[in-house]
Amino acid sequence: MKRIITVFLALIPCITAISQNTFQQKFNNLTPYSLDKIPSEKGDWLLGNVKANAAIFKSENGKDLIITNSLISREFRMQPYFACFSFRNLVTSKEMLRAIQPEAQIEIDGIKYNIGGVKGQFEYGYMRHDWLEKFTADADAFQLTDFKIQDIQPRFSWKHSRWVLNRQWPPKGKEAIFYFTAPNKNLYNVVVEVHYEMYDNIPLISKWISVENNSNKDIRINTFKNEILSCVEEEAVVGGDGQLATPHINVQSDYSFGDMTSKYADHTTYWLPDSLYTSQVNYNLQTPCLLESKPPIGPDYRLRTHEKFDAFHTYEMMYDSYDKERCGLAERKMYRILAPWSSENPIFLHLTSTKPEIVKEAVDQCAATGFEMIILSFGSGLNMEDTTETNIQKIKTLVDYAHSKGIEMGGYSLFSSRSIDEQNDVINPKTGKRGGAIFGNAPCLGSEWGLAYLQKLKTFITKTGFDLLEHDGPYPGDICASTLHPGHEGMYDSQWKQWWLSVSFYRWLQAKGVYVNAPDWYFLNGTNKIAMGYRETDWSLPRDRQIILERQNIYDGTWNKTPSMGWTFVPLTQYHGGGEAATIEPLSEHLKEYEAHLVQNFGGGAQACYRGPRLFDTQATEALVKSKVRWYKKYRAILNSDIIHLRRADGRDYDGIMHVNPQLEERGFVMLYNPLDKPIKRIIKLPLYYTGLKTVAKIREKESAVKEYKLNRDYSAEVSVTIPAHDYTWLVIE
């Protein structure tokens, strides 16, 4: 970086002769390419039958740089200014941009600076290619001085040692880094990097900025915008202010917290009106077609001399359809690529005791039945904040015993949903006192207690050999106005600093191979699993109602999550009340309900928190658990694959889901359930397009003989099934 700064120091605001020669030579060495001459390839990227590798080219006119994977493309004018003028969906031929915006924006020491961009635009509703010759550089903006191309690098380490559907890390693709220097001497030797990553085989790109301070003074990054795009509007409506649809593109970031879904955990995506777009149809100029990706507050980050600041990553994925299932499949593939650890899916028992005799019996039962992990649950007596030698040794002995039987073990810790004291709790910016946090009173992760809490968990996990952390109440986004906490300076940097403490901890866990359950959307920074989606008090309802509701949870929770990304729940013992009618214990007396839970969770590819002191109480119960675990492991790969939603459980007729994976021998796996008091016979239309089969499907019910079905023109097959009362059946598609 110092070499780059030295070489291009004189570039304010344009490239010097020496740097121009170096820059031009590097640019000239790129392979020329024309997006207009892309050969049309038959296939579907969601089926994996199209080669779509990311690459970076120069345009035929020698002025533009192109990043593309044949599914999407992004084009940049490199000289005499730097600007992104095209962002295209090559599957649909749709251009997303109608005008040029700065590459990014940053506020340093109270002054806002654009990164790249142009002057002279006269129309914001559309743009002709020849207009690029009329625009000029923004002399007040940071100016491009160099660029670099490399393979995508891992954002952090991932040690995978258990079953996982996808092991590819880092993702395959290309990264382009553009270096910009300041337009004035106030920021002498401050360099802003704009990073782009484009991924193979998916219409997805990520973008973020970095700031390196090689000056002789500290600077403060008040705020920034990773991305600013003038997008083509989704709707052109005269009225309808406040109700217009936003452009059909998936935008999110890894600066996410405070919810169990990507949509509501997203705090950085803003669709705003564009006041410069005066030719829009909307009379009040309120069409939400200006995208800004930025933090909601701060980060107000003090960047010390010779240090580097990295922003969060903004992810942009093009949809090529409005079909809900296809859009969901695209999002699920995105997470398999960006967070492959989320495809780990161990079978675990939520153990309610730390008494050595109970733990050892549970370990033996897990080993006997094929369960793979034990979580020492809330209420078990586990205290990970107690790092005394006595407590450490007690738990380590249990972990060692579990490991001797081939069972992983971890435990539960609560962070944010509690209060510590006045010195360490979040301070409400409105009152200057405790109270008013997302969960009422909550500790600040940047307080003395919060910093010590993280260190205690690291110590406990390291010394005991824990394989899992169930982190309840991870940092939810609280803003803290304290100026006395050592982990942040005040309210404006408190959210950023607490988020960074949290994600640094999860990344540390992944580097050690520790599995992480956490009820917030931290997948892109190292967590493995989140709630499938449920109301906790539902598990105090009668057993028969729990079974139907659980199938609804799996059905609803897998539109935007893969099966392995969500946990469900089975109250072997009482949970939130409900008494005997709500629990499975005594297990041998409720084998039918126990089987229903095992089958629909395993059949959905979802692991449940089986919460109780044991997995079986009789030989019959043990045989049941063993048989269902063997069944699941036989079909584990396809059962962890994407779900096509057939019919949601409503208690009135059959319900079902279908797993699909065109890369496996078992292309599909169908689960069908009958909630009624009588047997039913149904002809089920199976949409088999996403199995990759084109003409014929070989389908068998359970382990019976295979039957061949000729596919209809819409790639469907109609299968007749009979399902007994309050029972299930399943189909394998090859």
Buried (B, 14 or more C-beta within 10 A) or exposed (E): EEEBBEBBBBBBBBBBEEBBEBBBEEBEEBEEBEBEEEEEEEEBBBBBEBEBBBBBBBBBEEBBBBBBBBBBBBBBBBBEBBBBBBBBBBBEEBBBBBBBBBBBBBBBEEEEBBBBBBEEBEBBBEBEEEBBEEBEBBEBBBBBBBBEBEEBEEBBEBEBEBBBBBEEBBBBBBBBBBBBBBBEEBBBBBBBBBBBBBBBBBBBBBBBBBBBBBBEEEBBBBBBBBBBBBBBBBBEBEEEBEEBBBBBBBBBBBBBBBBBBBEEBBBBBBBBBBEBBEEBEBEEBBBBBBBBBBBEBBBBBBBEEEBEBBBBBBBBBBBBBEEEBBBBBBBBBBBBBBBBBBBBBBBBBBBBBBBEEBBBBBBBBBBBBBBBBBBBBBEBEBBBBEBEEEBBEBBBBBBEBBBEEEBBBBBBBEBBBBBBEEEBBBBBBEEEEBBBBBBEBBBBBBBBBBBEBBEBBBBBBEBBBBBBBBBBBBBBBBBBBBEEBEBBBBBBBBBBBBBBBBBBBBBBBBEEBBBBBBBBBBBBBBBBBBBBBBEEEBBBBEBBEBBBBBBBBBBBBBBBBBBBBBBBBBBBBBBEEBEEEBBBBEBBBBBEBBBBBBBBBBBBBBBBBBBBBBBBBEEEBBEBBBBBBEBBBEBBBBBBBBBBBBBEBEEEEBBBBBBBBBEBEBBBBBBBBBBBEEEBEBEBEBBBBBBBBEEEBEBBBEEEEEEEBEBEEEBBBEBEBEBEEBBBBBBBBB
